[in-house]
Amino acid sequence: MPARANPEQTRLEEGNSRRQSWRKWGPYVSERQWGTVREDYSADGDAWNYFPHDHAAGRAYRWGEDGLGAICDTKQRLCMAVALWNGKDPILKERMFGLGNRQGNHGEDVKELYYYLDAVPTYSYARMLYKYPQAAYPYARLVQENARRSKHEPEFELLDTGIFDDDRYFDVDIEYAKASAEDILLRLTIHNRGPEAAPIHVLPSVWFRNTWSWFTEGQKPSLDLIDGAVVIKHGKLGSYAVHFEEPDEIKFCENETNAAKFYGNHEPGRLYKDGFHDYIVRGKLNAVDSRNGTKAAGIYRRNIPPGASATIRVRLCQEQSRPAEPFADFERIFALRKSEADAFYAELQSKVLDEDLRRIQRQAFAGILWSKQYFHYDVTEWLSGDSAQPKPPRDRLSGRNCEWVHANMEDIVSMPDKWEFPWFAAWDWCFHLTTLACLDPEDAKRQLLLLCQCWYMHPNGQLPAYEWNFSDVNPPVQAWAVFRIYEAERRRNGKGDRKFLENIFTKLLLNFTWWVNRKDPHGLNVFQGGFLGLDNIGVFDRSASLPTGCTLVQSDGTSWMAMYSLNMLRIAIELAQEDDAYQDIATKFFEHFLMIGGAMTNLGGEGMGLWDDQDNFFYDWLVRTNGEKTPLRVRSLVGIIPIFAVEVIDPSLLERMPVFVRRLGWYLRYRPKLAALVSRWNTPGANDTHLLAMTRAFRSSKLLERLLDKNEFLSDYGVRALSRFHLEHPYVFEMDGVRAEVKYTAAESDSDLFGGNSNWRGPIWMPINYLIVESVQKFAKFFGPDFRVECPEGSGQMLSLKEISDDLRCRLINIFRRNEEGRRPVFGTSEKMQADPHFKDYILFHEYFDGDTGRGLGASHQTGWSGLIANMIAELYE
C-alpha cells in the first residue's frame, strides 16, 4: 500500500494480515435465491418453476439466503436486512421481484428500481438506495404485460406502469457503517417524495440461515429478547446482540418452511418464515412470537409527511462488547466512516478531473463491491439429498452437473449481479476481478486462485462455467486477468506478487492442457466449445447439436486459445526473469501460438484458412463429413476476436532469457513458413519492441477498417457485436432443409432461437469492447505514434492507434456521462431518469447497450462486467 495510507487502506492492511476481520461482514446476500439451480430439487431441472418467487416468502432455502439491502457474515450464518410494507401491497417486501426466464419477452429481468451508491472494500461504509412505490406493487401487471408482448416489442419495466408518477414513492436509503470489525451500524432513512403524507411499515430484520432442517442432527441457534435487545446465540458464530432504537415492537418467527401452506401439514403453534408477512399484511397475531425464534424484526410504523423523512437506527455487535448506550456515538461513527470513504476515493480518483466521471466511477466500484456474494454448492450433497428430507428423484443422479461431484463451494465471490446472475460465471468473474483489483488487489488475487482450487477446477483441468451447466465452455480469459492484475499491482506498488503469479500459473497449465486435449478433437489446433460467451452471435446455437454430419470450426474459439497461449507466454517470460526453468515453458507456449496462428491461416495443411481473402475478414467455417467446407459469412465479433491474440515484448525482458531467444531463432530459421503466418518477430517496432499477433499488419488494418466504420461495427457508444451491414443485408444459411438468418438488431433480439435472453445480435458489450481497446493499445505500443489510421472510416481524420484506443474508451464512457443536452444515453428516452433530481445522477450499469443509441438493456445491475467502465475512466487519465 502507499506510504501515506488513509484509514480504509489501514483497515485493508489489517484484514490482509488477519489482525482484524474487516471483511467478515459485508453485503454478501443475494437478491434472489429462488429460481436458482441450488434450490432446484425437481426431476426435470426446471429451477424457475420448482422454486418460484411466490414461494420465496414461505419456503426455507437450503443453500443461501436473499434479502433487501442485506448483509451477512462470510459463512452466512446470520443475515440482516430491511423489509417494507406500504399498507397496500399483497406481500411484505423482503426481496427483489422479477420475471422468470420464460415470463419475460426478452428473458429474465428484475422489475425493481434500486442503486448501489457507495462502498469501500472493508464495508466500513456502504450505501444503497431502494425506491418503493406508495401504491400497490404491480406484480400481476408486470407478469401479464411482459407475457403479452412479442419479441419485437421492448420489455415492460416498472417505470412504464406509471407507479412513480407524481413522485408517489419512498426513497429508502440503506447505509451501513462499522464501528469496528464486529460492530455494525445500520441507518435507514425513508424519504417521502410524494405530495401527501404516506404510511409505511419498516422492519429491519435479523435471521439465521436455516442449517438445521436438512440434517437429522442439525443444531438450531436462537434469537432471544433480553433487556430490550435481541441476543444471538450460535454454536459457531458466537454471541451477538442487536439493538433497535425505539421500535414500536419487536417480534420473532422461525426461518422454516410453512409446511401447512405448501404441504398441508398443519402443526398448531408452529411459526414459519412468512410469519412477518402474515402478521403485518394479514393481521394474524399468532404468526409471530414476542420472546424468541430464528428470525426477528424491530417493527416501525411511520406516517411520513410530504417531502419529509424518518430515520431508523439499528446496531449489531458482539454481546461481550455491547455499549451501554448503543446510539450515543451512532452519528459520529457514520460521519467519520463517510469522510474516510471520501478520503479513500479522493486518493484513488486524484487524476480524474471531471466530477461527473468521478460519480460514475465511484458508483461502478460500489456495484462491484455490493455484488460480492456468499455462494454455497456441494454438488454431491445436492445430488444425493439430505438426511432429514425426502430423497430427490433418482434421475437427478445423472442430471445437471453430475460429472462435478468433487465441487464443494462455500465462499464469498464476485458475481455478475445479485438478481439475474446470483452465481459465479468463470469468464465473467475475470472481468469483475479486473475492476475489483483497483480497490482491493488482495481479494482479487484470492478469488482468481479460488477458481483454480481442487474444489472448483475439475480433476481433468476444466474450469466450471456457471451453475446451470458447469461443463459448458467459457472463453479462457483467466491468464489474461491474472497478468493484468499482477501488472496493475506492480504499477501501484513498484513490485508484483510473484508468489501469486507462480501459484496460479501452475494451475492454469492444467486448464490449458484440458483445452488442448478436449477442445481440439482432430488435433488441427482449431478449437470449439459451447457458446464461448457469445450466445447468439452466429447462425447456430453453439451449445446445441449442429446439422447432421457437420463440425463447426470457430474463429473465436481458436482465437481465444491463441490469446490464452500468448497470455501464458507472457506470464512465463515474467517468471523466467528470476527462474530459468520457465524459459522452456515460454518456448512451449510460443510453439502453441505459432501452431494455432498457422491453423487459422492454413487449416490442416489443406490451404483453407479462417481468413477470407474475398471479404478480408475471419469467419466460422462449417465442415461436413464429406470434406465440404462452407464459410459462414456473418460479420460479427467472431471475426474481430483474432485481434485479441497480441502481445508486445520489451527487449529488456529477453536479455535474461538466452535459451528462449535461441529457440525462437531456431523456429524462425527452420520453420520460416510457419513463423511467417503470424506477425514477424524479427521486425522491431517502436523502442525495439517485438510483436506477436495472430493478425499481421495487412489483416489488422483490414479488421480496423471494418471496426472503425460507422456503417459496420463502430457506434457512437463503442463497438457493436454485429455489423450494421446485416440490417439491410441479412445473412441467410440454407442446408439440407435447415434455414437460418442473422440480421442486425441494435437492442433486444427478435429471435427466440437461443433462449429467452437472446441478445448478442448488435448491442454493445462492455467486456469485449474492453479487450478491443486493450488490443489496439498493444498494437499502438509496437507501431508507435507515427502509424496512423483513418478514424472513423471515411472521415479523413487520421489518428494514431493510441488516439484510437482513447477514442473507443470515450465512446464507451459516453454511454453513462451527460452529453451536451445534459442527457445520459444509458437512460434512453426516460424523462424521469434523465431529468428528475432524485433519479438523474443514479447510474445503472446494464448487461449490454443499444448499438445505435447507447440505451441500457438486459440485466440492469451487471456491474460484474459493465463495471469495467471504472477501469476505462482511470485509464483515460493515466
C-alpha positions, 0 to 999 in steps of 0.5 A: 500500500502507499506510504501515506495510507488513509484509514480504509487502506489501514483497515485493508492492511489489517484484514490482509494480515488477519489482525482484524476481520474487516471483511467478515461482514459485508453485503454478501446476500443475494437478491434472489435465491429462488429460481436458482439451480441450488434450490432446484430439487425437481426431476426435470431441472426446471429451477424457475418453476420448482422454486418460484418467487411466490414461494420465496416468502414461505419456503426455507432455502437450503443453500443461501439466503436473499434479502433487501439491502442485506448483509451477512457474515462470510459463512452466512450464518446470520443475515440482516436486512430491511423489509417494507410494507406500504399498507397496500401491497399483497406481500411484505417486501423482503426481496427483489421481484422479477420475471422468470426466464420464460415470463419475460419477452426478452428473458429474465429481468428484475422489475425493481428500481434500486442503486448501489451508491457507495462502498469501500472494500472493508464495508466500513461504509456502504450505501444503497438506495431502494425506491418503493412505490406508495401504491400497490406493487404491480406484480400481476401487471408486470407478469401479464404485460411482459407475457403479452408482448412479442419479441419485437416489442421492448420489455415492460419495466416498472417505470412504464406502469406509471407507479412513480408518477407524481413522485408517489414513492419512498426513497429508502436509503440503506447505509451501513457503517462499522464501528469496528470489525464486529460492530455494525451500524445500520441507518435507514432513512425513508424519504417521502417524495410524494405530495401527501403524507404516506404510511409505511411499515419498516422492519429491519430484520435479523435471521439465521440461515436455516442449517438445521432442517436438512440434517437429522442432527442439525443444531438450531441457534436462537434469537432471544429478547433480553433487556430490550435487545435481541441476543444471538446465540450460535454454536459457531458464530458466537454471541451477538446482540442487536439493538433497535432504537425505539421500535414500536415492537419487536417480534420473532418467527422461525426461518422454516418452511410453512409446511401447512401452506405448501404441504398441508401439514398443519402443526398448531403453534408452529411459526414459519418464515412468512410469519412477518408477512402474515402478521403485518399484511394479514393481521394474524397475531399468532404468526409471530412470537414476542420472546424468541425464534430464528428470525426477528424484526424491530417493527416501525410504523411511520406516517411520513409527511410530504417531502419529509423523512424518518430515520431508523437506527439499528446496531449489531455487535458482539454481546461481550462488547455491547455499549451501554448506550448503543446510539450515543456515538451512532452519528459520529461513527457514520460521519467519520466512516463517510469522510474516510470513504471520501478520503479513500476515493479522493486518493484513488480518483486524484487524476480524474478531473471531471466530477461527473466521471468521478460519480460514475466511477465511484458508483461502478466500484460500489456495484462491484463491491455490493455484488460480492456474494456468499455462494454455497454448492456441494454438488454431491450433497445436492445430488444425493439429498439430505438426511432429514428430507425426502430423497430427490428423484433418482434421475437427478443422479445423472442430471445437471452437473453430475460429472462435478461431484468433487465441487464443494463451494462455500465462499464469498465471490464476485458475481455478475449481479445479485438478481439475474446472475446470483452465481459465479460465471468463470469468464465473467468473474475475470472481468469483475476481478479486473475492476475489483483489483483497483480497490482491493488487489488482495481479494482479487488475487484470492478469488482468481486462485479460488477458481483454480482450487481442487474444489472448483477446477475439475480433476481433468483441468476444466474450469466450471462455467456457471451453475446451470451447466458447469461443463459448458465452455467459457472463453479462457480469459483467466491468464489474461486477468491474472497478468493484468492484475499482477501488472496493475499491482506492480504499477501501484506498488513498484513490485508484483506478487510473484508468489501469486503469479507462480501459484496460479500459473501452475494451475492454469497449465492444467486448464490449458492442457484440458483445452488442448486435449478436449477442445481440439478433437482432430488435433488441427489446433482449431478449437470449439466449445459451447457458446464461448460467451457469445450466445447468439452471435452466429447462425447456430446455437453453439451449445446445441447439436449442429446439422447432421454430419457437420463440425463447426470450426470457430474463429473465436474459439481458436482465437481465444486459445491463441490469446490464452497461449500468448497470455501464458507466454507472457506470464512465463517470460515474467517468471523466467526473469528470476527462474530459468526453468520457465524459459522452456515453458515460454518456448512451449507456449510460443510453439502453441501460438505459432501452431494455432496462428498457422491453423487459422491461416492454413487449416490442416495443411489443406490451404483453407484458412479462417481468413477470407481473402474475398471479404478480408475478414475471419469467419466460422467455417462449417465442415461436413463429413464429406470434406465440404467446407462452407464459410459462414459469412456473418460479420460479427465479433467472431471475426474481430476476436483474432485481434485479441491474440497480441502481445508486445515484448520489451527487449529488456525482458529477453536479455535474461532469457538466452535459451528462449531467444535461441529457440525462437531463432531456431523456429524462425530459421527452420520453420520460416513458413510457419513463423511467417503466418503470424506477425514477424518477430524479427521486425522491431517496432517502436523502442525495439519492441517485438510483436506477436499477433495472430493478425499481421499488419495487412489483416489488422488494418483490414479488421480496423477498417471494418471496426472503425466504420460507422456503417459496420461495427463502430457506434457512437457508444463503442463497438457493436457485436454485429455489423450494421451491414446485416440490417439491410443485408441479412445473412441467410444459411440454407442446408439440407432443409435447415434455414437460418438468418442473422440480421442486425438488431441494435437492442433486444433480439427478435429471435427466440432461437437461443433462449429467452435472453437472446441478445448478442445480435448488435448491442454493445458489450462492455467486456469485449469492447474492453479487450478491443481497446486493450488490443489496439493499445498493444498494437499502438505500443509496437507501431508507435505514434507515427502509424496512423489510421483513418478514424472513423472510416471515411472521415479523413481524420487520421489518428494514431492507434493510441488516439484510437484506443482513447477514442473507443474508451470515450465512446464507451464512457459516453454511454453513462456521462451527460452529453451536451443536452445534459442527457445520459444515453444509458437512460434512453428516452426516460424523462424521469431518469434523465431529468428528475433530481432524485433519479438523474445522477443514479447510474445503472450499469446494464448487461449490454447497450443499444448499438445505435443509441447507447440505451441500457438493456438486459440485466440492469445491475451487471456491474460484474462486467459493465463495471469495467467502465471504472477501469476505462475512466482511470485509464483515460487519465493515466 
